[in-house]
Amino acid sequence: MRGPNSNLRRDVPEASLRRLPIYYRSLQEMLLSGVAQVSCADLARILGLDPTQVRKDIEMTGIVGKPRVGYPLGDLVRWIENFLGWNRPKTAVLAGAGSLGSALLGYEKFRSHGMLIIAAFDIDPDKIGQRIHGREVQPLMFLPDFVRQAHTLVGVIATSAAAAQSVTDLMVSAGIRAIWNFAPAHIQVPERVILQNEDLYHSLASLSFKLESKMGVTPTGNGISYAEDN
């Protein structure tokens, strides 16, 4: 296997980046069951995916397998971790300590995937001073100084839509270089800042539409109608 190459990180399709964690979870399960070797064909069969696509995705990490044999399973897991940066922990700050923000603070798997939310901020006097999953909620105005002192590069936004842009601007001015946005709002960032949107409403809309299509629900001017059972 060849050593890591920074050029591997260029022009990686977003779809591949979304599939790699799926491979990783499956590979972890295989490790726990005692499997020592795995091929792209094996992984594709387990996940119901195209073997050629799986091979292309895996090759992006830089690992080189043996024809008809595949990869040592432990090595492949480590290459994926290294490629995605999960073995190089990154600290983050959270703005918005409501229900969603609290849930994000309590999600321990972020830690094992290279992300540690070390501080939470809010403007609500009722939330400031509370401890949520071991972090004391601080006033939002303290965020810039904290970011600079802690050299934190990642900001997580779980505020209302109305507050999202102003919080974004505050994070950017403090030196945040990547923003993970859970607020239901379209926010603007400078080109130097990475923006990842997690639109829960979009996912819910997609799920709802697909479910109703499966059930044969047809929108009409006065409401809905259902397809007749065959």
ChimeraX attribute file (.defattr): number of C-alpha atoms within 10 A of each C-alpha:
attribute: neighborCount
match mode: 1-to-1
recipient: residues
	/A:1	10
	/A:2	7
	/A:3	8
	/A:4	13
	/A:5	10
	/A:6	9
	/A:7	9
	/A:8	13
	/A:9	12
	/A:10	8
	/A:11	7
	/A:12	12
	/A:13	10
	/A:14	8
	/A:15	9
	/A:16	15
	/A:17	14
	/A:18	10
	/A:19	14
	/A:20	20
	/A:21	15
	/A:22	11
	/A:23	20
	/A:24	16
	/A:25	12
	/A:26	15
	/A:27	19
	/A:28	14
	/A:29	11
	/A:30	17
	/A:31	16
	/A:32	9
	/A:33	9
	/A:34	9
	/A:35	14
	/A:36	13
	/A:37	16
	/A:38	20
	/A:39	20
	/A:40	25
	/A:41	18
	/A:42	14
	/A:43	19
	/A:44	17
	/A:45	12
	/A:46	11
	/A:47	14
	/A:48	9
	/A:49	13
	/A:50	13
	/A:51	17
	/A:52	12
	/A:53	14
	/A:54	21
	/A:55	17
	/A:56	12
	/A:57	20
	/A:58	21
	/A:59	14
	/A:60	20
	/A:61	21
	/A:62	21
	/A:63	18
	/A:64	14
	/A:65	18
	/A:66	10
	/A:67	8
	/A:68	10
	/A:69	12
	/A:70	17
	/A:71	20
	/A:72	15
	/A:73	19
	/A:74	16
	/A:75	14
	/A:76	22
	/A:77	19
	/A:78	15
	/A:79	19
	/A:80	21
	/A:81	19
	/A:82	14
	/A:83	21
	/A:84	17
	/A:85	14
	/A:86	17
	/A:87	16
	/A:88	11
	/A:89	14
	/A:90	17
	/A:91	18
	/A:92	23
	/A:93	25
	/A:94	26
	/A:95	27
	/A:96	27
	/A:97	25
	/A:98	15
	/A:99	10
	/A:100	15
	/A:101	21
	/A:102	18
	/A:103	13
	/A:104	18
	/A:105	21
	/A:106	15
	/A:107	12
	/A:108	14
	/A:109	11
	/A:110	15
	/A:111	14
	/A:112	11
	/A:113	17
	/A:114	16
	/A:115	19
	/A:116	19
	/A:117	22
	/A:118	16
	/A:119	20
	/A:120	25
	/A:121	24
	/A:122	24
	/A:123	16
	/A:124	15
	/A:125	11
	/A:126	9
	/A:127	18
	/A:128	17
	/A:129	15
	/A:130	14
	/A:131	13
	/A:132	17
	/A:133	13
	/A:134	11
	/A:135	17
	/A:136	16
	/A:137	24
	/A:138	23
	/A:139	17
	/A:140	18
	/A:141	13
	/A:142	11
	/A:143	22
	/A:144	18
	/A:145	11
	/A:146	15
	/A:147	21
	/A:148	13
	/A:149	9
	/A:150	13
	/A:151	14
	/A:152	21
	/A:153	20
	/A:154	24
	/A:155	25
	/A:156	24
	/A:157	27
	/A:158	25
	/A:159	25
	/A:160	14
	/A:161	14
	/A:162	11
	/A:163	15
	/A:164	23
	/A:165	19
	/A:166	11
	/A:167	22
	/A:168	21
	/A:169	15
	/A:170	16
	/A:171	24
	/A:172	21
	/A:173	11
	/A:174	18
	/A:175	17
	/A:176	24
	/A:177	19
	/A:178	20
	/A:179	23
	/A:180	17
	/A:181	22
	/A:182	22
	/A:183	24
	/A:184	19
	/A:185	16
	/A:186	11
	/A:187	16
	/A:188	12
	/A:189	15
	/A:190	10
	/A:191	8
	/A:192	10
	/A:193	16
	/A:194	13
	/A:195	17
	/A:196	12
	/A:197	15
	/A:198	13
	/A:199	14
	/A:200	12
	/A:201	12
	/A:202	11
	/A:203	11
	/A:204	11
	/A:205	11
	/A:206	11
	/A:207	12
	/A:208	12
	/A:209	13
	/A:210	13
	/A:211	12
	/A:212	13
	/A:213	13
	/A:214	9
	/A:215	12
	/A:216	14
	/A:217	16
	/A:218	12
	/A:219	11
	/A:220	8
	/A:221	5
	/A:222	6
	/A:223	7
	/A:224	9
	/A:225	11
	/A:226	12
	/A:227	10
	/A:228	7
	/A:229	6
	/A:230	3
